[in-house]
Amino acid sequence: MLRALDASEAIDRTAARLARGDEARLALVVSDTYQSQRYEETLAALERRFPALELECQIAENEDVIDLIQQGRAQLGLMAAQPSYPAEIGAATLAEESEIALFVGRAHPLAAHGDAEVPHAALRDAHELRLNTYVAPHGRGARRMPVAGTHRWSAPSYMMLLEMALLGFGWAELPRWMVDHFARDRLCELRARGWPRRVPVDAVWSRSRPLGPAGAWLLDAMLAS
């Protein structure tokens, strides 16, 4: 399903694919909320189609993704969908969604709840490990968690939050794929009202800096259902 993707932008991307000559470099910034086999397959196809392309992959979340696109530091981004974007940012929703759940180290007191539901009051009384981007939100109605701890530690990436949770410093919301891949037997999922939750993923780009042939091809490939 596409969002904020009008006909003129689709025509621009088609024109870019048909243009003679490819860009020498493409910078892609990806949120850890997104991971799928199709993404890996698409990158492999990108390599075959544009063998001379220099691809830079960056990791960032939320406002930091937008900032990198606005600066021209990255041409294309994949991030957790936001309620709104700056006027100069184009966005379209991918078919895949991410699943975010609450996790804690197995030695943490909250892990004693096992499969029983953890009261929100217990979460509020414990240390929360919260995602905190370098760039402050600009009032675009960022998603708020249904529960928050009164004592908070923060980090700019989910991987850092995962490591902090492994060390027993508190509970964190983390992408399920990341926990399954890096800490399957070392973190405990907390059952709480409202969790886990599905998170749509958007592709984002700058309307003022048209994508080149490789970037336009990659965007269309990611949006293909």
C-alpha positions as CSV (number, residue, x, y, z in Angstrom):
1,M,0.0,0.0,0.0
2,L,1.5,3.4,-1.0
3,R,1.2,6.5,1.1
4,A,2.2,10.0,0.0
5,L,3.3,8.7,-3.3
6,D,1.8,10.7,-6.1
7,A,1.8,10.0,-9.8
8,S,4.4,12.6,-10.7
9,E,6.9,11.0,-8.4
10,A,6.2,7.6,-9.9
11,I,6.9,9.1,-13.4
12,D,10.1,10.7,-12.1
13,R,11.4,7.3,-10.9
14,T,10.5,5.7,-14.2
15,A,12.4,8.4,-16.0
16,A,15.4,7.8,-13.8
17,R,15.5,4.1,-14.6
18,L,15.4,4.9,-18.3
19,A,18.0,7.6,-18.1
20,R,21.4,6.8,-19.6
21,G,24.1,6.4,-17.0
22,D,23.9,5.2,-13.4
23,E,24.8,7.0,-10.2
24,A,28.2,6.0,-8.9
25,R,27.1,5.8,-5.2
26,L,23.9,5.1,-3.3
27,A,23.5,5.6,0.5
28,L,20.8,3.6,2.2
29,V,19.8,4.1,5.8
30,V,17.8,1.3,7.4
31,S,16.0,1.0,10.8
32,D,16.5,-2.1,12.8
33,T,12.7,-2.4,12.9
34,Y,13.0,-3.8,9.4
35,Q,14.4,-7.1,8.4
36,S,13.1,-9.6,5.8
37,Q,14.4,-12.2,3.4
38,R,13.0,-10.2,0.6
39,Y,15.2,-7.3,1.6
40,E,18.2,-9.5,1.4
41,E,17.1,-10.9,-2.0
42,T,16.5,-7.3,-3.3
43,L,20.0,-6.2,-2.4
44,A,21.4,-9.3,-4.2
45,A,19.4,-8.3,-7.2
46,L,20.6,-4.7,-6.9
47,E,24.2,-6.0,-7.0
48,R,23.6,-8.0,-10.1
49,R,21.8,-5.1,-11.9
50,F,24.2,-2.4,-10.9
51,P,27.6,-4.1,-10.5
52,A,29.6,-0.9,-10.4
53,L,27.4,0.8,-7.8
54,E,29.0,1.8,-4.5
55,L,26.4,1.0,-1.8
56,E,26.7,2.5,1.7
57,C,24.4,1.0,4.3
58,Q,23.7,2.9,7.5
59,I,21.7,2.1,10.6
60,A,19.5,4.8,12.2
61,E,16.0,5.2,13.8
62,N,13.1,7.5,13.5
63,E,14.1,11.2,13.4
64,D,17.7,10.3,12.7
65,V,16.6,8.6,9.4
66,I,14.8,11.8,8.4
67,D,17.7,13.9,9.3
68,L,20.1,11.9,7.1
69,I,17.8,12.1,4.2
70,Q,17.3,15.9,4.6
71,Q,21.1,16.4,4.8
72,G,21.6,14.4,1.6
73,R,23.8,12.0,3.7
74,A,21.5,9.2,2.5
75,Q,19.2,9.0,-0.6
76,L,16.8,6.3,0.6
77,G,15.6,5.1,4.0
78,L,13.6,2.3,5.5
79,M,12.1,3.1,8.9
80,A,9.2,2.6,11.3
81,A,6.2,4.4,9.8
82,Q,5.6,7.9,11.3
83,P,2.2,9.6,11.5
84,S,3.5,12.5,9.3
85,Y,6.6,13.7,7.6
86,P,8.2,17.1,6.6
87,A,6.8,18.4,3.3
88,E,10.1,17.6,1.5
89,I,10.1,14.0,2.5
90,G,8.3,11.4,0.3
91,A,7.1,8.2,2.0
92,A,5.5,4.9,1.0
93,T,4.5,1.9,3.1
94,L,6.1,-1.5,2.5
95,A,4.0,-4.7,2.6
96,E,6.1,-6.2,5.4
97,E,5.6,-5.2,9.0
98,S,7.9,-5.5,12.0
99,E,6.9,-7.0,15.3
100,I,8.1,-5.2,18.5
101,A,7.9,-6.9,21.9
102,L,9.1,-6.3,25.4
103,F,12.2,-8.1,26.6
104,V,14.3,-8.4,29.7
105,G,17.4,-10.3,30.8
106,R,16.7,-13.7,32.2
107,A,18.3,-12.8,35.6
108,H,16.2,-9.6,35.9
109,P,13.4,-9.7,38.6
110,L,10.7,-9.1,35.9
111,A,11.6,-12.4,34.2
112,A,10.1,-14.2,37.2
113,H,6.6,-13.4,35.8
114,G,7.3,-16.1,33.2
115,D,4.2,-16.4,30.9
116,A,2.0,-14.5,33.3
117,E,1.0,-10.9,32.3
118,V,3.3,-8.3,33.8
119,P,1.3,-5.4,35.3
120,H,2.1,-2.0,33.8
121,A,2.8,-0.8,37.4
122,A,5.6,-3.2,37.6
123,L,7.1,-2.0,34.3
124,R,6.8,1.6,35.5
125,D,8.7,0.8,38.7
126,A,11.6,-0.9,36.9
127,H,14.3,0.6,34.7
128,E,13.1,1.2,31.1
129,L,15.7,1.1,28.3
130,R,14.4,3.5,25.8
131,L,15.3,4.4,22.2
132,N,16.4,8.0,22.0
133,T,17.5,9.4,18.7
134,Y,20.3,12.0,18.2
135,V,17.8,14.4,16.6
136,A,15.0,15.6,18.8
137,P,11.4,15.0,17.5
138,H,9.9,17.9,15.6
139,G,6.4,17.7,16.8
140,R,5.1,15.3,14.1
141,G,3.2,13.1,16.6
142,A,5.7,10.3,17.1
143,R,4.3,7.1,18.4
144,R,4.2,6.8,22.2
145,M,4.6,3.6,24.1
146,P,1.5,2.5,26.1
147,V,3.7,2.2,29.2
148,A,6.9,3.9,30.3
149,G,9.2,3.4,33.2
150,T,9.8,6.2,35.7
151,H,13.6,5.3,35.7
152,R,15.0,5.5,32.2
153,W,18.3,4.8,30.4
154,S,18.5,5.5,26.7
155,A,20.5,4.7,23.6
156,P,20.2,5.6,19.9
157,S,20.0,2.1,18.5
158,Y,18.1,-1.1,19.2
159,M,21.3,-3.1,19.2
160,M,22.6,-1.0,22.1
161,L,19.3,-1.5,24.0
162,L,19.6,-5.2,23.4
163,E,23.1,-5.3,24.9
164,M,21.9,-3.2,27.9
165,A,19.0,-5.6,28.5
166,L,21.4,-8.6,28.3
167,L,23.5,-6.9,31.1
168,G,20.4,-6.8,33.2
169,F,19.9,-3.0,33.3
170,G,16.2,-3.0,32.6
171,W,13.4,-3.9,30.1
172,A,13.3,-2.7,26.5
173,E,11.1,-2.8,23.4
174,L,13.0,-4.6,20.8
175,P,12.4,-6.0,17.3
176,R,11.6,-9.7,17.6
177,W,13.8,-10.6,14.7
178,M,16.8,-9.1,16.4
179,V,16.2,-11.0,19.6
180,D,15.7,-14.2,17.7
181,H,18.9,-13.7,15.8
182,F,21.2,-12.4,18.5
183,A,19.8,-13.3,22.0
184,R,17.2,-16.0,21.6
185,D,18.2,-17.9,24.8
186,R,19.4,-14.9,26.8
187,L,16.4,-12.6,26.9
188,C,12.9,-13.3,28.2
189,E,9.8,-11.8,26.5
190,L,7.5,-10.0,28.9
191,R,3.7,-10.5,28.5
192,A,2.0,-7.1,29.0
193,R,-1.2,-5.6,27.9
194,G,-0.8,-4.0,24.4
195,W,2.3,-6.1,23.6
196,P,3.6,-7.3,21.3
197,R,2.7,-4.9,18.5
198,R,3.0,-4.7,14.8
199,V,4.9,-1.7,13.3
200,P,4.4,-0.7,9.6
201,V,7.6,0.2,7.8
202,D,8.0,3.1,5.4
203,A,10.4,3.8,2.6
204,V,11.4,7.5,2.7
205,W,13.3,9.8,0.3
206,S,13.8,13.4,-0.5
207,R,11.4,15.1,-2.9
208,S,14.0,17.8,-3.6
209,R,16.7,15.3,-4.6
210,P,15.4,12.9,-7.2
211,L,16.7,9.3,-6.9
212,G,19.1,8.1,-9.6
213,P,18.4,4.9,-11.6
214,A,19.7,2.5,-9.0
215,G,17.9,4.3,-6.1
216,A,14.7,4.4,-8.1
217,W,15.0,0.7,-9.0
218,L,15.6,-0.2,-5.4
219,L,12.6,1.8,-4.2
220,D,10.3,0.2,-6.7
221,A,11.6,-3.2,-5.9
222,M,11.0,-2.7,-2.1
223,L,7.5,-1.5,-2.8
224,A,6.6,-4.3,-5.0
225,S,4.1,-6.6,-3.2
